[in-house]
Amino acid sequence: MAPRTAPIRPALGLASIGLAVLFNVPFSILGATYNYPDILRRPAAEALDLFAAGGNSLILTWHSFAWVALALVPMAIFLSLTTERVMSVPALAIGAAIAGSLAGLAQAIGLWRWVFVIPGLARSHADPNATAEAKLAAEQTFAMLNQYGGVAVGEHLGQLLTALFVLLLSRIQWQEANRVTAWVGYVTTLLIVLGTTEGVAIALGRSGEVFGLITIAGFLGLTLWLILTGLVLIGIGRRRLSGT
């Protein structure tokens, strides 16, 4: 893929800000309608029944959330592989593009279980004619999918790759003298990495509640970092955000 040139900087900046905003739209809707992300740590029966009650609108919200996550793939490529960055720091630029692309893909795969697998389980569990054995089977399948597709792939692998993307691009921003944006990226990286400990803590039979809160803080940091990155590309506050 050919490196990107300077004339697209304002458009890319707007896209970065847009992604930051769009990411929070389905997240907020899910928080209001499905008690997300707390519902992930509730009993499977409760999560399935609440999902069934949400209907098609809930499924479409998860679908949009997955597409927003997947949008990180082109965003990472365009942010990383500019002409200047490929020429000056090729290893960092290519590494950031790869890490960001894999992060978006991993998180989208994890989220799409709510669109293509969970609805069937929820309907089976909510069926008034379902036997106790059928309900238990749906709950066990949901729990397995949640732990692997959600915690392992989406949250753990996806978040670690997201943190790596932010770290590498923040390092580039630091070398470009965008110090404030870079510092926000470094802090965001630390918070997201710490947040991945939640899944490990749960696997060890410990409470991961604190790490869950850290994860939320990390993604709020990601939102801020994407906005600051966009503002620099647009040219708004460039001197102030450079720390000079």
FENMOQUI-V877664 format. One record per pair of residues at least 4 apart in sequence whose C-alpha atoms are under 6 Angstrom apart, sorted by sequence separation. I is the first residue (numbers start at 1). J is the second residue. D is the distance in Angstrom with one decimal. If there is no record, write none. Layout:
I:J:D / I:J:D
//
This chain:
8:12:6.0 / 9:13:6.0 / 14:18:6.0 / 18:22:6.0 / 19:23:5.9 / 24:28:5.8 / 26:30:6.0 / 30:34:5.1 / 31:35:4.6 / 35:39:5.5 / 54:58:5.1 / 72:76:5.8 / 75:79:5.9 / 76:80:5.9 / 77:81:5.8 / 85:89:5.4 / 86:90:4.4 / 90:94:5.9 / 91:95:5.9 / 92:96:6.0 / 96:100:5.9 / 113:117:5.1 / 114:118:5.0 / 130:134:5.9 / 142:146:6.0 / 145:149:5.2 / 146:150:4.7 / 147:151:4.9 / 148:152:4.8 / 149:153:5.2 / 150:154:4.9 / 151:155:4.8 / 152:156:5.0 / 153:157:5.1 / 154:158:4.9 / 155:159:5.4 / 166:170:5.8 / 174:178:5.4 / 202:206:5.1 / 225:229:6.0 / 232:236:5.9 / 237:241:5.9 / 31:36:4.4 / 81:86:5.8 / 150:155:6.0 / 151:156:5.8 / 173:178:5.1 / 174:179:5.2 / 201:206:5.0 / 202:207:6.0 / 231:236:5.2 / 239:244:6.0 / 30:36:5.5 / 202:208:5.8 / 232:238:5.2 / 86:93:5.9 / 201:208:5.5 / 174:182:5.4 / 173:182:5.6 / 125:135:4.9 / 198:208:4.4 / 81:93:5.8 / 170:182:4.5 / 80:93:4.9 / 198:211:5.0 / 170:185:5.4 / 195:211:4.7 / 80:97:5.5 / 121:138:5.5 / 166:185:5.9 / 195:214:5.3 / 77:97:4.7 / 195:215:4.3 / 76:97:5.1 / 167:189:6.0 / 191:214:6.0 / 192:215:5.5 / 76:100:5.0 / 163:189:4.7 / 192:218:4.8 / 191:218:4.7 / 73:101:4.0 / 188:218:5.1 / 73:104:5.3 / 72:104:5.0 / 188:221:5.1 / 70:104:4.7 / 188:222:6.0 / 26:61:6.0 / 69:104:5.2 / 70:105:5.7 / 70:108:5.5 / 26:65:5.5 / 69:108:5.5 / 110:149:4.9 / 110:150:5.1 / 156:196:5.2 / 185:225:5.9 / 184:225:6.0 / 66:108:4.6 / 110:153:5.9 / 110:154:4.4 / 23:68:6.0 / 66:111:5.4 / 107:154:4.3 / 181:228:6.0 / 106:154:5.6 / 107:158:5.1 / 106:158:5.0 / 103:158:4.7 / 59:115:5.6 / 103:161:4.8 / 103:162:5.2 / 180:241:5.2 / 99:161:5.5 / 100:162:5.9 / 180:242:5.9 / 178:241:6.0 / 179:242:4.9 / 180:243:6.0 / 178:242:4.0 / 179:243:5.7 / 100:165:4.9 / 177:242:5.5 / 99:165:5.1 / 96:165:4.8 / 52:122:5.3 / 96:168:5.4 / 96:169:5.9 / 48:122:4.9 / 92:168:5.9 / 5:82:5.9 / 3:81:5.2 / 4:82:4.2 / 5:83:5.5 / 3:82:4.9 / 4:83:5.3 / 3:83:4.7 / 45:139:5.9 / 44:139:5.2 / 20:223:4.9 / 20:226:5.9 / 17:226:6.0 / 16:226:5.6 / 17:227:4.6 / 17:230:5.4 / 16:230:5.1 / 14:230:5.9 / 13:230:3.6 / 13:233:4.9 / 13:234:5.3 / 10:233:5.7 / 9:233:5.3 / 10:234:4.3
//
